[in-house]
Amino acid sequence: MTRRLVLMSLSLIAFGIALLGLWPSAGNEANALLLMMLALQAAGQAAWHWRNTSLSQLFLSASLVLNILLICTFLLPESWVGVDHWGDLLLNLPGDWHIANIRPPILILFACFGLTTCALLRMRLGFGSAIQLTQVTLLLLFAMMSDASLSVASMVLAGPERITLTSFVSLLLIAQWIDLQPAFMQLWRRNLIPLIISSSITLVCLLAWQQQSQDENNRINQSTYVLGDKIATELSREINDQLNAMRRFAGFWSLMGQTPSRGEWQRLARSYYKDFDYFQNIAFIDPDSVITRVFPDKGRNHDVLGVRLLDAQPDTPLRNPLELGIEGHTGIIDLIQGGKGMVSYLPVRDPRDGTILGAIAMVVDLAPLLDRAMDTARNEAFAVTLSERGNIYIHVGPESRLAPWGHRIPIELPATDLTLGLQPTQQFLAATRGRLPEVTLLTGMLLAYLLFLVIYMYRRVSQEHGIVKNANDALREEMVRRERLQNEIQWLARHDELTQLPNRRYFLEQVQSFSGKMPLTVMILDIDFFKTINDKLGHLEGDRYLQKIAAVSRAPVESAGGILARFGGEEFVVCIPECPRAVGRTLAEELRRAVQAAGLPQPATDSVVTVSVGMACVARAPLRLDALLQAADEALYRAKSSGRNQVQVAA
């Protein structure tokens, strides 16, 4: 119970961190979607730790749907679902909703996906929970250590957002590891090898993602720099072209050797103005710095006629052409007509004596010039600025949802340190950036997960197969042991354990099987004075005598095709099929002599042990075994009565 409370507490703390760190505020309304996903995930995991399965499945499934939706914004090709389509879906939502601020970095998103699916699968080792949590751990480490610039067109993992997201994932991850720990420790041997292999593959995939992301960022960076350099070059070329044109224009008036009349001015200035439509105006300034001619002579341009520039703009470089006879160029200034622009002053001289007749002023409005140079960068994909010494004078394009980086490219112009700034939008980055890094990472992680399951199941089946094999081997050994024991029991039931001879029961069964093999001879052997042997030599010695007599008697009987059995006590019985009376008597004598030849001491007679034999023979059927044994027993009695150590045959 205490353990469950701890796990629930970790999940609820993660829930609180998500609420505090991502609560939608002015300018951050788009946090609502991510907050909803994380809150559902934390609530679902807390319900799981409380063992409320149905509520847990509901919350986690809803969180997983949002997670997959956000992952799709990274993975789906631009030709399938473009950034503009995602933007259209978010357009009508209140606040600043766009693709870059609704989704966290892809590593955090994959980590949340892993935690959610692990909880949905009830953290079972058989479903790969160990590799899922390991992959989440690696994702979290890479998210914390990787450069924030890799998070293109998504939340930048820095500042409060970094603390919020990493803390949230860390708490849920710790809770799941704690919950999995008992089961993992029991089966760590089964999990260790597949976990090492799959974790290594995941690590390689993360390194590949990192390198591919860096390469993709470098590609975008290089392409945007090339575009910025192209715009800067175009600006520089345009301004230099119009400056050279104005030099020819001023040279023409110098050759004329007089100040232009109004008609001549209008006619010649019009052709230059048409070639460079970004001119604010072209003006003629007399030696006293008064504007006497201007084209076009209308609107705000007309208002500047008669203005003495050295009074209106004391710092103007007009003194260069009027006093020194050289060109003068301003940087970016506030034009008298309004707006920002640049002015170039070119001297007009009398060719006869070099007297300065005045100056031609070329006033360039930078806004239309920049628009013209940006024809290749239309579609609101970039913000372009013109600045000088850190002061931004012109800004063209969007002012929000811009990438955190840009390019600063100097423009080669006379007498100015003009710099072009080019900053792509988040939408441009999301649309332009290739999907390969994320696809590689997801594919590699899925392959690592599936490989873990394959190796895990293979090892599990192998272990279970080993258990079954061991059980089968043990069962087989038990069956062999039982069969051997059964055979021993059966053998003991039909044999005498002391002499290893068949017992009375087995003997009677065998005699019945001989009933068709006439003539049939039966003998009963009785050891003479056996009681004296037991009394004087002991029962152990008596047992040894029985074993010896059985051994010496067995070979002659079995060689004759008969059976020798212990009939009880010191008596042995013999049955020989197809044995006539005369042959039987000869065999009986052979048995008697064999026992006597064994030389076993007989304390009763101070001689050797002998046997008395009673024999009976039936020549033809039917076989009456009881009568036959009775006849043999009577013959044995006569042998005993007649002095023992002899053979008697029944009539």
N, C-alpha and C positions, 0 to 999 in steps of 0.2 A: 504493500500500500504506500509506504514511504517513497519507494522508488518511482511509482507511478506519479505521485505528487511532484517529485522533482522534475520528471520529464514534462509534465503538464506545465509546470512553472516556467521552464525554459521556452516552451512554445508560446506561452502567454506573454513572456517578456519580449520575444521576437515580434509578436503581434503589436505590442505597445511601441516598440522601436519603429515599426513601419508606420504606425499612425502619426507619431511625433515627427518623423523625418520626412514624410511624403504627403502630409495633409495639404490638400489643394488650397492655395492662396492666390492672391491677385498676381497674375503673370505665370502661375504654375498650375493652372487648372487641369492641364493634361496629366498631372500626377495621379488623377483619380483612377485611371485605368490600371496603372501599375499598382497603386495602393489596393485596389479591389482584388487583384490577383494575389498579392502577397498576404492580404488579410484572410482571404479564403483558404490559402495554403496553411497559414499558421493555425487558423481555427480548426481546419480539418485534421492537422497533426495532433493538436491538443485533444480533439475528440477521439482520435485513435488511441492515444496514450490512456485516455479514460475508458477505453474499450467500448465506446459507443460507435459500433461499426457503421451503422446506416447513416448517421449524421456525418461521420468522417468521410464516407464515400461520396456523399452529396457535396460537401464543401470542396473536397479534393478534385472531384470531377469538374466542377465549375471553374476552379483555378486552372486545371489542366487545359480546358478549352481556351481560356484567355492566353495561356502560355503558348499553346500551339499557334494561335492567331498571330501573336507577336513574332514567333519564330518564322512564320511564313513571310513576314515582311522582309526578313533577311534572306530567305532561301529562294522564293519564287522568282523566276527570271523576269526581267523588265518587260520582255515581250508578252508575257502572260498577264501579269498584274503589275502595271507600272506605278511609279511613285505618285503620278498624277491621280491614278485611281484611288490610292489610299488617301491622298489629299482631299479628293472629292467626298469620301466617306466622312472625313473629319471636319469638312468645311463648315457645316451648319451647327457644330457644337459650340457652346459658349466658351470664350477664352481663346488662348493661343494654343490651338491644337495643330500639330503637324507631326510628320513621321519621325522626326529626330527626337522629339521630347516625350513621346509616348512609350518608347521602348528602352529598356536598360541595355548595357553592353551584352553582347552575345554570350560571353562566358557566364555572366550572372544568370542570364535567361536559361542556358543549358543546365546550370547548377540547380535552379529552381525546378526545372523539368525532371531532373534526376531524383530530387527529393520527393516530389509529388508522386511520380510513378512508383518509387520504392514504397511509399506509404500506402498507395493504392493496392500494391501487390502484397501488402501485409508483412513486409520485411521478412520474407521467407528466403532462406539460403538457397533453396532449390530454384527460386526464380531470379537468382543473381543479385540479391540485395547487397552482398559484400562488394562486388565489383561496381555496383551503382554508387555506393557511398564512397568508394575509393576514387571513382571518376569525379564525383562532386568535390572531394577534397582537393584533387589536382586542379580542377577548374577554379576553385576558390583561390588556391595559391597563385596560379597564373594570373588571375584577375587582380590580385593584390600587388603582384610584382611587375606586371606588364606595363609598358608605357601607355599613358592615357590616350595618346594620339592614335592607338590602334582601334579605339572605339569611334569609328567613323559613322556619322549620321545617326547617333544615338546619344543617350545621356553620357556625359563625360564622367568617368569614374574618378572624381576628385572632390575634395571639400566635404560638405555635410552628406551629399549623396553617397560618396564612397564609404563613409562611416556607417550610414544607415543600411546600405545594401549588403556590405560585407558582414556587419554584425548580425543582420537578420539571417543570412545564409549560415553563418557560423553556429548560431544558437540552435537552429533546426538540425543542422548536421550533427552537432554534439549529442543532441537528444536522441537522434536515430542510432548513432553509434552505441550509445549507452543501452538502448533498447535491444540492439542486436547482439551485444557482447556475450551474454550467457550462451546463446545458441552457437555463436561463432567459436567460442572457446571449446565447446564440446566437439565440434567438427572441423577444427582448424587444420588438421592434417589433410582432410579432403579438399579444403578450400585454398590451401597455401600455394600450391603449384599453379593452378589456373589463375589465381589472383595475381601472382607475380607476372605471368605471361601477359595477361590482359592489361594489367596496369602499365607494363612496358610499352605495349602498343598504343595505349591512350596517351602516354607521355610523348611518344614519337609524333602522334597526331597533333598534340598541342604545340610541339615545337614546329611542326610543318605549318600549322595554322598561323603561328606567330611570324614565321618567315614569309609566308604567302601574303599575309596582311601587310607586312612592311613593304613587300614588293609592290603590292597593289597601291598602297599609299604613295610610294615613290613614283609609280606610273602616273597617278592622278596629279601629284605635285609637279612632275615634269611637264605633263600636258598643259596644265594651267599656267605654268611659267612660260612655256612656249607661246601660249595665247597672249599672256601679258606682254611678253617681249615683242610680239607681233604688233600689238596695239601701240606700245611705246615707239616702236620703229615707224609705224604709220604716222603717228603724231609728229615725230621728229621730221619725217620726210615731207609731210604736208606743210609744216611751218617753214622748213628750209626752202621748199619749192615756191611758196608764196613770197618768202623773203627775197629770193633771187628774182622773182617777177617784179617785185617792188623796186629792186635795184635797177632793173632795166627801165622801169617806169620813171624813176628819179633821173636816170641817165638821159632819158629822152628830153626831159625838161632842162637838164643842164646843157644839152646840145642846142636847145632852142634859145638859151641865153636870156630868157625873160620869164616873168611870172605868168602862169596860165590864165587865160580869160575864162569866163564862166562856161561858155559854150564848148571850147576846146577841152576843158576839164571834164565836163559831163560826158562828152563823147569818148574820150580815152579811158577815163576811170570806169565807165560802164563795162567795157570789155574785160577788164581785170576783175571787176566785182563779180561778173558772171562765172568766171573760172574758179573763183574761190568764194563760194556762197556763205562761208562761215566768217567772212569779214564783218565786223561791226560797221566800219566805215573806212574810207580812204580820205585823208584830209591834207590840205596844203597850209603850211604855217609860215607866216612872214618872219623876217629877222627879229621882229619885236615879240615873237612867240604868240602872235594873235592868229587864230584859225580864220582863214579867209575863204577857203574853199573846202567843201565836204561832199562826199557822195556815199550813199544816196542822201539827197538833201530833203529829208522829210522826217517827221516824228521827232524823236529825241535827238537825232543827228542834227536837225536844223537848229535845235536849241543851243548847240555848242558854237555856232558861228559867232565870231567876235569875241570869244573868250580868250583871255590872255593866259596861256598855260602856266607860265612861270609864277603867276599869282595863284592860280587854282591848284597847281601841283608843284610846290617849290622844289621838291626832291626829284623831279622828273629828269631823266637823262637827256632832255632836249638841248641842254647847253652844249652837248658834244657836237651835234651837227651845226648849230647856229654859231658857236664860238670857235670850235676847233676844226669843224669841217669833217668830222668822222661820225660813224654810225653810233646811235645810242639805243639801248634796248632796256626795257623794264622787265622786272619779274612779273608775277601775278599781282595785279593791282585792282583797286576799285575804280571802274571806269566812270567817267563823268556822266555817260549815258545810262549808267546803272549796270549792275552785274560785275562778274569777274572776267578779266582778260589780260592780254599782254599788248604792249605797244612798241613798235620799232620805228625809230626816226632815222631818215636817210637824207643827207645834205643835198641841196641843189645849188650848183655854182655857175657863175658866168664863165663860159669857156675862154673868154678873151683875157680877163684879168684875174680870174679865180675868186671874184667877189661872191660871197654867200648870198644867194637870192632868197633862201628860205629852206624849208625841210618838208619832205613827204612823210606823213604819219600813217602807219598801217596798224589799225586797231583790230585785234583778233579776239572774238568772243569764244572762250574756251568750251562752253557747253555744247554748241552745235559741232565744233571741231571734234570734241570727244565722242559725240553721238555718231559722227561719220566714221571715226576710227573704230568704233565698237560694233560696226555692222555684223562682224563675225561672232560677236558675243551677246547677241540679242537673246530674248526669251527669259529675261529676269534670272539667269543662272549665276550672274556675277554682280558684285558691287565694285565699281571702279571709282577711284578717287585720284585727284590731282592735288599734290601738296608740295609745299616748299618749306624746308627747314622745320618740319613737324606741323606746320599749319595747313589744314585741309581747306582748300578753296572750292573745289568742285567735287560733288558726290553724285554719281549716276548709278541707278539700279536700286535694289532692295536695301533696306537699312536694318532689317531684323532677320532672324533665322540664318545667320551666316556661320560659316565654318570658323573654328577657333584659330585658324592660321590663314595666311595670305602671302602675297609676294610684293616687294617694293623694288621697282625697276626704275633706274634713273633715265631721264629723257635728255638727249644731247641737244641743247638749245643754247644760243649765245646769251651770256650775262644772266643765267638763271640756274638754280639747283632744283629744277622741277623733277618730281618723282611721281611715277604712276603706281597706284596701289590696286591690286586685283585680289579680291576675296570671294571664293565660291560660296554658294548657298548650301545649306544642309540638304536641300532637295536635290541639287545637282550632284552632290557626293553620293546620296543614296541611289540615284538613278545611274550614275556612271560607274560606281565601284562594282567590280566583278563579284559574283557569288561563290567563286571557287574556294576561298579560304573557309567559309562557313560550311559549304557542302563537304569539303575534305574533312573538317573536324567532325561533323555529324556522322558521316559515313564511317570514319575510323572508329568513333566511339561505339557505334552500333555493331561494327564487326568485332571489336574487342569484347563487347557484351555477349554477342552470340558465341564467340570462341570460348569465353568463360563457361557459358552454359554447356557447350559441347564437351569440353574437357571435364567439367564438374560432373556431368551425367555419365561420362565414360568412366571416370574414377569411381563414381557411386555404384554403377552397374558392375564394375570390376570387383569392388569390395563385396557387394552383395553376392556376386558369383563366387567369390572366394569363400564367403560364409556358407553358401549353399553347398559348394564342393566339399568343404570341411565337414558339413553336416552329413553329406552323402557318404563320405569316407568313413566317418564315425559310425553311421548306420550300417554300412557294409561290414565294417569290422565287428559290430555288435551282432549282425546276422551270422557272420562266420563263427563268432564265438558261441552264439546260441546253437548253431547247427552242430558245432563240435561237441558242445555240452549235451545236445540231444542225442548225438551218436554215442557219446559216452554213457548216457543214461540207458539208451537202448542196449548198448553192449553189456552194461552191468546187469540189466534185467535178464540177459540170456547167458551170462557167463559167471563163473566163479572168480571173484577178484583175487583170491589167494593163489590159485593154481593156473589162472588164465584159461581154464578149460570151460567148455559149455556146461551150463548147470542142468539140473533135472528137467526144467521146463523146456529148454531148447532141445534137449536130448529127445524128449517125448515127441516134439514137433518133427524132428528129423526122422525118427523111426517111422512115423506115419507116412512121411514122404518116400520111405523105402518099401512100402507095402506091396508094390508091384514088382519088386526085385527079389524073387525067391530063388534059392533058399536063403533065409535070413537067420543070422547067428547073433545071439545076445550073450554077453559075459558080464558077471559081477565080480569085481576084485575087492578083496577086503584085506587090509594090512593086519598081519598077525600081531597080537599083544600090543596094539597101539596105545591102549590106556596106560600101560606101564611106561611107555616112552614119555607121555605127557606128565605122568606123575613123577618120574625120576629125572627126566631131562628138562622138563618145563614145556609150556605150550608153544613158546617161540621156536624151540627146537623141533617140536612136533610139527609146526607149520612148515619149517624148512624141509622136514622129511616128506611131507605131502607134496611140496613143490618139486622135490627131486624125483619122487616116484612118478609124478605126473609127467615130468620132462622125459624120463627114460621110456615111459609107456606110450607116449603120444606118437612117436615116429613110426613104430611098427604098425599101429592101427591105421594111421592116415595113409601109409604107403599101400595098405590093403584096401583102401577106399572106404574105410569105416569112420566112425566117430567115437571119440573117447570123452567121457563127461564125468564130472564129480557128482556122485549120486547123493552124497550127504555124509558128514563125518569123515571116517577113514575109508569109505566105500567109493569105488569108481565103477562105471558101467561102460560097456563097449557094445556097439551095434555095427555089424558088417553085412552089407547087402551082397546077394549072389555069392554066398560063402557056404559051401557044404559042411557037414558035420566034421569030416576028417580034417579039412583045411582049417576049420575053426579051432579044433583041438590043438593042431600044430601051433597056431598063432597064440593060443592061450598058454601053451608051454613056453613059447618064446617070451611072452610077457613075464611069466613067472620067473624065468631065468634072468631076464634083463633086470628085474627088481633086485633079485638076489645078488647079481653081479655088481649092483651099485655100491655094495659094501657098506651100507649104513649100519652103524652099531646098534645091536638090540640088547638093552640091559636085562631084559627078561630071560634071555637064553645065553647071554654072553657070547652071542654069535652075531649074525647079520640079520637085517630086517628081511622078512619074506612076506609073500602074499598068498592067499588061498583064492582059487578061482572056481566059480560055478558057471557052467555053460549050458545053454539050451539052444536048440535049432528047430526052426519050422521049415518044412520042405516046400509047402504049397499053401496057397490062400485057402480060406480067409485068414488074415492075421488077427489073432486075439492077443494084443500086447500085454494085457494084465496077466493072462495065463502064461505067456512066454516068460515074463519077468518073474512070475511066481515059481516057474519051473527052474529058472536059473538060480533063484534065491535058495530053493531047496537043495540044488546041487552044491551051492556054496556051503550050506549048513553041513552037508555030508563031508565036504572037504575039511571043514573045521573039526568035525567030530573024528575024522580019520587021522588027525595028527597035524593038520595045517601044512602049508607050503606044498600044495598039490592042486591038481585040476580035476574036477568032477564034472561029468557030462550028464545032463538030464536025459531020461529015456525018451 
